[in-house]
Every structure is written in C-alpha cells, then in structure tokens.
C-alpha cells in the first residue's frame, strides 16, 4: 500500500455503491444499494482530505469521529474503524442507511465544497459495521459490574434503545415498555425495507436482549400498566415514545373511505412484506396500493417512503402532491431522485382543498395550484393559492403524509405535574432530558417534535449519562 493512503480526492472520483436498476428494485422490498467491496470502501475512504476542521464531524448530531474511521478504513484497519465508529454511535449501520447525509455530514464535506464530490461517508459507515457483524466483532453487552438500580424506558424506538444500550453497559437493570409486538419503533414499522432491511434492526434488538435488557411488548402505558406503577417499580424513568399522532386534513370529503394515514399504511406494508404477518387491512386492499391510482400528500421523507412503497405494491399510478417546489421540500433529494427513477410523478406547488367521492369511497383529490410568495417566519417562501387554477386528481387511495404530532401524554397516562410545551411536546432540560418530575427524563421526538433518528440516538445517549448521574447522587444520599 502507498505510504500516503489519504488525500485521493483529486485523482479518485466519488463513487457510491452500485444501485440496483429501477425496474428490478420495483419488484421487491430489498435495499437498493449493494455493499462496497473491501477495496472500493478503502478507495472511497481514502478520498477524505483529513482537513484540520472536519465540518462533517461538527454537522453530525453525534459528532462521530468521521475522519478517524475513514483513515482506518483506507489503511485496512477495519476492526479499529468499527470501534471508533461505535464509540460515539449506538447504531452506525442504521445511520449509514437512513441518515440524510446530503443534509448532514456529506453535505458539509470540505472537498464537496471545493467541487470534488463529497466522501461517501454513509456508505462507508454502513460497510464498516456490516463487516463487524459478519466478522463477529460486535459482542453482546457484558457490564464490568452489575448495579442494583433499575430504569424503566417507555418506548422501544431509537432514542429508548440507545439509552438502554448505554445504561446496560454501565450495569443498570433496564426494562423497556412498548406498545408494539417488536422493538425498534419507526425503525421496524415506519421505515420500509428498501431503505432499512429488518434483520438489521432485529439483530440489534437481539443484542440488547442477550445483554440483559428486558422487553415488555404489546404494552400500552395508561391501559395495560399505569405510568405511576412504572415509576414505583424503577429508580428512574425515561420517556421515549416518539410522536405518532398524524396531522389531519379537512375539507369536503375528508372522511371518505380510501383516505388513510401514512403510518397505518407503512406499518401494514412492513408487517406483510418484511415479516410475513397476516394484516387484514392489507389483505382486504384497504391499506394496499395494488392496482390503484395513488396520491400521496406531503413532501417529507415519510411521503417518499409511501410513494416508493406504493410502486412496489403494484399501484397503477403514484403521484405526490407538495405545496412548495422541489428546492423547498423537506425530504431528501436522494430519495426524490430514487422515487422518480421508480416511476413516481411529483406535482409541485399543489395543495389539497378537498376530496371527491363515489358511494362513500374517495374518487379524487381537489387540488389547488400554488405559487411561492413572501418568506414566512422561518425564512421559507409561503405557498399561496392561484385563483381559478383548481383541478381534480383521480385517486383510489390517498395517503396523508403531513407529519406527526405528540399525543397528550399527561392526559393519556393520567399524570399530574408532567409539563408540556404549547406544541404538546414534553418540556425537558437540554442535553440531560430532565423533566418537571423527579427521576423522569424524556428524549427524542416527544421532546423535539418529529425529527431524525440520529437526533433520537444522540438524545438517548445524553440522557443515559444524566440518568447515571441521578442514580449516583441518589445512592450517595441514601448512603449518608
């Protein structure tokens, strides 16, 4: 190997892992990107400029040591690369697959700014940890010493699982409560297999269970067990429920059959396609796009998941309505490109004003054409309706992907004293996750509002440190 393996960005072009052809990937729910070969991963890692101020690292919510593990990969020291990667990220192989790298690390890569094309950070991150699993470098959690304290975690999504991992490594007894039958939250049931194959999530769940994390599944807090009962059983509690309440649409015909919520649709598809579960609403066609004219309303990553799922289910046509233009949509541009390749049509600057129906079933979306006007408080141009430019878009299935809001947890759980914001999210201290209740912490989307998986992981890791401090202080007081 050459003495200087790095700084190859001038002579070596950016090269993503091979992507399966659109026609092939329309036929299944498998991931669309192949794995790097060892030589290709090393070659692409060697493009890193090892710059003095790594913006990739500072723009990563987890502040991953990206230049370090790229250098180790380039020099063939993969086990060390994995150890460096795992030191700051609980689930690097998941982030490598689903993080919007174009908006985070890769979008801020110094050589990208200089016109040489970003380092393929996400693909290398995925390769490192997949290799670690294959080689047996990922070990079950074995605390150096067990502690008597226990922590109850409500929610088995990425924030709750990241905290569970960190707390078990410190020897704390951990119980995770979740409403679903499998752990993982949106990683399991919200994100389609073509972005994140489910065995990737399940093996992390298995690792946690083998490491001593107790999972209580099919458990609805407030119904099957009370919140105060959980508090009484544990020395500290972490709320990591995420936000699952879909934003709704009004207007004429909004209650017609065939207008469904994105999460219901994606959960049914994931259960049927990825786990082989029997899903009556999928089998009846209620949550199945096969043979239908599908319209998805929204412009975020959930909308992209829905349109690409509908294509794979054999929809007759799939259209996405978004009220702003392509440059102003919140979803990943990479996902938009993938969707277009697979046959999705995007109708930019369009918004629904109601629905037409036939015998109670949706028949179309009444669409308003929009234009971008003056910027709003966030600096984005606000969409305005163009008078007289309305039309009807035919549809047999309409999927609402307008984002998510928090459930009213204090009311749902019958909790006094748990403070929430005016948006309904839990009020929690920055970096620690401390809430208004003693010994109760909160992380992820239930604090931030709908956000990224990587931020939930960051919050879970931060809160685990704060919980350990709390347990140590409580132990010190009890010993006095």
C-alpha positions in Angstrom: 0.0 0.0 0.0 1.2 3.5 -0.7 2.8 5.5 2.1 0.2 8.2 1.8 -3.2 6.4 1.5 -5.3 9.6 2.0 -5.9 12.8 0.0 -7.0 10.9 -3.1 -10.0 13.1 -3.8 -8.3 14.8 -6.8 -7.4 11.6 -8.6 -10.2 9.4 -7.4 -13.8 10.4 -8.2 -16.8 9.9 -5.8 -18.3 6.5 -6.3 -21.4 5.3 -4.5 -22.1 1.6 -4.1 -23.8 0.1 -7.1 -27.6 0.8 -7.1 -29.9 -1.8 -8.5 -31.9 -0.8 -11.6 -35.2 0.9 -11.1 -37.2 -1.9 -12.8 -35.6 -4.6 -10.7 -36.0 -2.8 -7.4 -39.7 -2.0 -8.1 -40.3 -5.8 -7.7 -39.2 -6.2 -4.1 -38.6 -4.5 -0.7 -34.9 -5.3 -0.6 -32.3 -2.5 0.0 -31.5 -0.8 -3.3 -27.7 -0.2 -2.7 -25.2 -3.0 -2.8 -22.4 -3.3 -0.2 -19.0 -1.9 -1.0 -16.2 -4.5 -1.7 -13.3 -4.0 0.7 -11.1 -2.4 -2.0 -13.8 0.0 -3.0 -14.5 1.0 0.6 -10.8 1.7 1.2 -10.6 3.6 -2.1 -13.5 5.9 -1.3 -12.4 6.4 2.4 -9.0 7.5 1.0 -10.7 10.4 -0.7 -11.0 12.1 2.7 -8.8 15.2 2.8 -8.2 14.8 6.6 -8.9 18.6 6.9 -8.0 20.4 10.1 -11.6 21.5 10.7 -13.8 18.5 9.9 -17.2 20.0 9.2 -18.6 16.5 8.6 -18.0 15.8 12.2 -19.3 19.1 13.6 -22.5 18.7 11.5 -23.2 15.2 12.7 -25.6 15.3 15.6 -23.5 12.5 17.3 -20.2 14.2 16.4 -18.9 11.0 15.0 -15.1 10.8 14.6 -15.6 10.5 10.8 -12.1 11.4 9.6 -10.5 8.9 12.0 -12.6 5.9 10.9 -12.2 6.9 7.3 -8.4 6.9 7.7 -8.6 3.5 9.4 -10.8 2.1 6.7 -8.4 3.4 4.0 -5.5 1.6 5.7 -7.4 -1.7 6.1 -7.7 -1.4 9.9 -11.4 -2.2 9.8 -11.9 -3.5 13.4 -10.4 -0.3 14.8 -12.6 1.7 12.4 -15.6 -0.1 13.8 -14.5 0.5 17.4 -14.1 4.2 16.7 -17.4 4.4 15.0 -19.3 2.5 17.8 -17.7 4.7 20.4 -20.0 7.6 19.5 -22.9 5.9 17.7 -25.0 3.1 19.1 -26.4 2.1 15.7 -23.9 3.1 13.0 -25.1 0.6 10.4 -28.6 2.1 10.8 -27.5 5.7 10.5 -25.3 4.7 7.5 -28.5 3.5 5.8 -31.1 6.1 6.7 -29.4 9.4 7.8 -30.0 12.2 5.3 -26.2 12.5 4.8 -26.8 15.1 2.0 -28.1 17.5 4.7 -25.6 16.5 7.4 -22.1 15.1 7.2 -21.7 14.7 3.4 -23.4 18.0 2.7 -20.8 19.8 4.7 -17.7 17.8 3.5 -14.9 20.2 2.7 -14.0 18.5 -0.6 -17.7 18.7 -1.6 -17.5 22.5 -1.1 -14.3 22.6 -3.3 -16.1 20.9 -6.2 -14.5 17.4 -6.0 -17.6 15.5 -4.8 -18.2 14.5 -1.2 -16.8 11.4 0.5 -19.4 8.7 0.6 -19.5 8.8 4.4 -22.8 7.0 4.9 -21.9 4.1 2.6 -18.5 3.5 4.3 -20.2 3.7 7.8 -22.7 1.0 6.7 -19.9 -1.1 5.3 -17.7 -0.9 8.5 -20.4 -2.1 10.8 -21.9 -4.7 8.5 -18.4 -6.1 8.2 -18.1 -6.0 12.0 -21.3 -8.1 12.4 -20.0 -10.6 9.7 -16.6 -10.9 11.4 -18.0 -11.3 14.9 -16.6 -8.1 16.3 -19.9 -6.9 17.6 -20.1 -8.5 21.1 -23.1 -8.9 23.5 -23.2 -6.3 26.2 -21.3 -7.5 29.3 -21.2 -4.9 32.1 -18.0 -5.0 34.1 -20.1 -4.8 37.3 -23.9 -5.1 37.8 -25.7 -2.3 39.6 -28.9 -2.8 41.8 -30.7 0.2 40.3 -33.3 -0.2 37.6 -34.6 2.2 34.9 -37.9 1.9 33.0 -37.9 3.1 29.4 -41.2 3.8 27.7 -40.7 3.4 24.0 -38.5 1.0 22.0 -37.6 3.4 19.2 -34.0 4.6 18.5 -33.9 7.0 21.5 -35.1 4.5 24.0 -32.9 1.7 22.6 -29.8 3.9 22.6 -30.3 4.8 26.2 -31.0 1.1 27.1 -27.7 0.1 25.4 -25.7 2.7 27.4 -27.3 2.0 30.7 -26.8 -1.7 30.4 -23.2 -1.2 29.6 -23.0 0.7 32.9 -24.6 -2.3 34.7 -28.0 -0.7 35.3 -31.0 -3.1 35.1 -33.2 -1.9 32.2 -36.8 -2.7 31.3 -38.3 -1.3 28.0 -42.0 -1.0 27.6 -43.5 -0.6 24.1 -47.0 -0.8 22.5 -45.9 -2.8 19.5 -45.0 -6.6 19.4 -41.4 -5.9 18.1 -38.9 -3.4 19.4 -37.5 -0.7 17.1 -40.3 1.8 16.8 -40.3 3.5 13.4 -37.1 1.6 12.5 -39.2 -1.6 12.5 -42.6 -0.5 11.3 -42.2 3.0 9.8 -39.2 2.8 7.5 -39.6 0.5 4.5 -37.3 -2.5 4.0 -35.8 -1.0 0.8 -34.1 1.7 3.0 -33.6 -0.5 6.1 -33.9 -4.2 5.9 -35.5 -5.5 9.1 -32.9 -8.1 10.0 -30.5 -5.1 10.6 -32.9 -3.8 13.3 -33.8 -7.3 14.7 -30.1 -8.2 15.4 -29.7 -5.0 17.4 -32.8 -5.9 19.4 -31.4 -9.4 19.9 -28.1 -8.0 21.1 -29.9 -5.8 23.7 -32.0 -8.8 24.9 -28.9 -11.0 25.1 -27.2 -8.2 27.1 -29.9 -8.3 29.7 -32.4 -5.7 28.6 -35.9 -6.8 29.5 -38.6 -6.1 26.8 -42.3 -5.8 27.8 -44.0 -5.7 24.4 -47.7 -5.2 23.5 -47.8 -2.9 26.5 -49.9 0.3 26.3 -48.9 2.6 29.1 -52.1 4.1 30.7 -54.0 0.9 29.8 -52.0 -2.2 30.5 -49.8 -0.6 33.1 -50.0 2.8 34.8 -47.3 5.4 34.5 -47.1 5.8 38.3 -46.8 2.0 38.5 -43.7 2.1 36.3 -42.3 5.0 38.4 -42.8 2.9 41.5 -41.0 -0.1 40.0 -37.9 1.7 38.9 -35.4 4.2 40.3 -35.7 6.4 37.2 -37.9 6.5 34.1 -37.2 7.6 30.5 -40.0 8.6 28.2 -39.1 7.9 24.6 -42.4 7.4 23.0 -41.8 9.4 19.8 -44.7 11.2 18.1 -47.3 9.1 16.4 -50.4 11.2 16.0 -50.8 12.1 12.3 -51.6 15.6 11.3 -55.0 15.6 9.6 -56.7 17.2 6.6 -60.1 18.8 6.5 -62.2 19.9 3.5 -65.1 18.3 1.7 -65.0 14.5 1.5 -62.2 14.2 4.1 -64.0 11.3 5.7 -64.3 9.2 2.5 -63.1 5.6 2.5 -59.7 5.2 1.0 -58.1 8.2 2.7 -55.5 6.7 5.1 -52.7 7.8 7.4 -49.1 7.3 6.3 -48.1 5.4 9.4 -51.0 3.0 9.2 -50.1 2.3 5.6 -46.4 1.8 6.1 -46.9 -0.3 9.2 -49.3 -2.7 7.3 -46.8 -2.9 4.4 -43.8 -3.6 6.7 -45.7 -6.3 8.6 -46.9 -8.0 5.4 -43.8 -7.6 3.2 -41.0 -7.8 5.7 -42.3 -10.0 8.5 -44.9 -12.1 6.7 -47.6 -11.1 9.3 -51.2 -11.5 8.5 -52.6 -8.0 8.2 -56.4 -8.0 7.5 -56.4 -4.3 6.3 -53.6 -5.1 3.9 -55.2 -8.3 2.6 -58.6 -6.6 2.1 -57.0 -3.9 0.0 -57.7 -1.0 2.5 -54.0 -0.5 3.1 -52.7 -1.9 -0.1 -52.0 0.1 -3.3 -52.1 -2.8 -5.7 -53.9 -1.8 -9.0 -54.8 1.6 -7.6 -54.3 5.2 -8.6 -52.4 6.5 -5.5 -52.0 10.1 -4.4 -49.6 10.9 -1.5 -49.9 14.3 0.1 -46.7 15.6 1.7 -43.1 16.3 0.9 -41.0 14.8 3.7 -39.2 11.5 4.0 -42.4 9.7 5.2 -44.1 10.8 1.9 -41.1 9.4 0.0 -41.4 6.1 1.9 -45.1 6.0 1.0 -44.8 6.7 -2.8 -41.9 4.2 -3.2 -43.9 1.5 -1.2 -46.9 2.1 -3.4 -44.8 1.5 -6.5 -43.6 -1.9 -5.1 -47.2 -2.9 -4.2 -48.1 -2.6 -7.9 -50.0 0.7 -8.0 -51.4 1.7 -11.4 -50.0 5.2 -10.9 -48.4 7.1 -8.0 -48.4 10.9 -7.7 -47.0 13.1 -4.9 -48.6 16.4 -4.1 -46.4 19.0 -2.4 -47.4 22.6 -1.8 -43.9 24.1 -2.3 -41.4 23.5 -5.1 -38.6 20.8 -5.4 -35.9 23.1 -3.9 -38.0 23.8 -0.8 -39.2 20.3 0.1 -38.0 18.9 3.4 -37.4 15.3 2.1 -34.0 14.0 1.0 -33.2 14.9 -2.6 -31.7 11.5 -3.0 -35.0 9.9 -2.1 -36.8 12.1 -4.6 -34.4 11.0 -7.3 -34.9 7.3 -6.4 -38.7 7.8 -6.4 -38.6 9.4 -9.8 -36.5 6.6 -11.2 -39.0 4.1 -10.0 -41.9 5.9 -11.7 -43.4 8.3 -9.2 -44.8 11.6 -10.6 -44.3 14.7 -8.5 -46.8 17.5 -8.7 -45.0 20.5 -7.2 -46.8 23.6 -6.0 -50.1 21.8 -5.4 -52.2 21.5 -2.2 -55.5 19.6 -1.5 -58.6 21.6 -0.7 -61.0 18.6 -0.5 -61.9 15.2 -2.0 -64.4 13.9 -4.4 -66.1 10.6 -3.6 -68.3 7.9 -5.2 -70.6 5.9 -3.0 -68.5 6.9 0.1 -65.2 6.0 -1.5 -62.6 8.5 -2.5 -62.5 9.2 -6.2 -60.2 12.1 -6.4 -58.3 15.0 -4.7 -59.5 18.6 -5.3 -56.2 20.3 -6.0 -55.3 24.0 -5.7 -52.3 25.2 -7.8 -49.9 27.3 -5.6 -47.2 29.8 -6.1 -44.5 30.9 -3.7 -45.0 34.2 -2.1 -43.2 36.2 0.7 -41.0 34.4 3.2 -42.6 33.3 6.5 -41.1 33.4 10.0 -38.7 30.6 9.1 -37.4 32.3 6.0 -39.1 29.9 3.6 -41.4 31.3 0.9 -45.1 30.8 1.8 -47.3 29.0 -0.7 -50.3 31.0 -2.0 -53.2 29.7 -3.9 -53.6 30.7 -7.6 -57.2 31.6 -8.1 -59.0 29.7 -10.9 -56.3 27.0 -11.3 -58.0 24.2 -9.4 -58.4 20.7 -10.8 -59.2 17.2 -9.7 -56.6 14.5 -9.5 -58.1 11.0 -9.8 -57.3 8.7 -6.8 -58.5 5.3 -5.4 -56.1 5.6 -2.4 -55.0 8.8 -0.8 -52.2 8.7 1.8 -51.8 11.6 4.2 -48.1 12.1 5.0 -48.3 15.5 6.6 -46.1 14.9 9.6 -46.7 13.8 13.2 -47.7 15.5 16.4 -47.4 14.4 20.0 -50.2 12.6 21.8 -51.4 14.3 25.0 -49.4 12.1 27.3 -50.3 13.7 30.7 -54.0 13.2 29.8 -53.5 9.8 28.2 -51.5 8.5 31.2 -53.3 10.4 33.9 -50.1 12.1 35.1 -50.1 15.2 37.2 -47.1 17.6 37.1 -45.6 16.4 33.8 -45.1 19.8 32.0 -45.5 20.0 28.3 -44.9 22.8 25.8 -47.6 24.7 23.8 -47.0 22.2 21.0 -47.7 19.2 23.3 -44.1 18.0 23.5 -42.6 17.2 26.9 -40.6 20.0 28.5 -37.2 18.6 29.1 -33.8 20.1 30.0 -31.4 20.5 27.1 -28.7 17.7 27.0 -30.0 15.9 30.1 -33.6 15.2 29.3 -34.7 16.0 32.8 -38.5 16.8 33.1 -40.5 18.5 35.7 -40.9 15.2 37.6 -38.1 13.9 39.8 -36.3 11.0 38.3 -38.3 11.2 35.0 -36.4 12.0 31.8 -37.5 12.4 28.2 -35.8 12.1 24.8 -36.3 12.1 21.1 -39.3 13.3 19.1 -41.6 13.5 22.2 -39.2 16.4 23.2 -38.1 17.8 19.8 -41.1 17.1 17.7 -40.8 14.9 14.6 -37.1 14.8 13.9 -34.3 12.5 12.7 -33.3 9.1 14.0 -29.8 10.3 14.6 -31.0 13.0 16.9 -33.0 10.5 18.9 -29.9 8.4 19.3 -28.0 11.4 20.5 -30.7 12.3 23.0 -30.8 8.7 24.3 -27.0 8.7 24.8 -27.0 12.1 26.5 -29.9 11.2 28.8 -28.3 7.9 29.8 -25.4 9.9 31.2 -27.7 12.2 33.1 -29.6 9.2 34.5 -26.4 7.6 35.7 -25.5 10.9 37.5 -29.0 10.9 39.0 -28.6 7.3 40.2 -25.2 8.0 41.6 -26.5 11.1 43.5 -29.4 9.1 44.9 -27.1 6.3 46.0 -24.8 8.9 47.7 -27.7 10.5 49.6 -29.0 7.1 50.7 -25.5 6.1 52.0 -25.3 9.2 54.2 
